Amino acid sequence: MGIDMERWSGRVALVTGASSGIGAAIARCLVTKGMKVVGVARNIDKIKTMAAELSNHPGSLTAIKCDITKDDQVLNLFSEIQKQFGGVDVCINNAGISYNHTLLEGTPEEWRTMLDVNVVGLSLCTREAVASMRQRGIDDGHIIHINSLSGHRVSKNTPILHFYSATKHAVTALTKGLQQELHAIKSHIRVTAISPGIVETEFVPRMLNDKEKGQEIYRSLESLTAEDIAASVVHALGAPTRVQIHDIQLGPAEQIS
């Protein structure tokens, strides 16, 4: 199966959580492939800096501030994208959050925040992206959810991820449900989940509130890089339109549980 990104040149991709880590790597990669990327985050200073660094590449990066837990901000985001670019052709739901607490230690506030970011915000961005595509007759668009291996299993060795895992299991169900709904209305918009294991980003140190411990975990497993996940996005986007890639699961060779 050949990978062809040429058909995406000049088209519009939304990437949430684009200020660092996996989101930043995806945004950067798609700009080099010639796409017009809209990178969103609550703080867009880093995205603006990245946009300037990528100015000589064939695509472009535009930063728009948005907290995806705020419904009105998400709706305004899509209105702004429509105003500036006409609409969205690709939506990559990357924003995610977790906390350093087990189920027995966690708080309702933390659980609600994880649901708002990992599930509700993702779902609202997806709904609006599909609406944008269908309103313009875009039948080859693509929705990509950055899921997790935690969305396919529950690890007894990492109890602080149990509620996070619940939200990612929801993403697994939402991916399949959206595929079914689009098929039912004879839409050819594709839906893919990418489910990585441990990726060396700011995610684990931030969750643990311990940079050194996070780095120790990364070193012990020879973790994936954010660029590995960006390459998986390109693999899904660049597949022939007849091919539906349902889920890409990948992890460090040393991560077996």
Summary of the structure (lengths in Angstrom):
residues: 257
radius of gyration: 17.4
end to end distance: 29.8
largest distance: 50.5
contacts: 868
relative contact order: 0.15
helix: 49%
strand: 16%
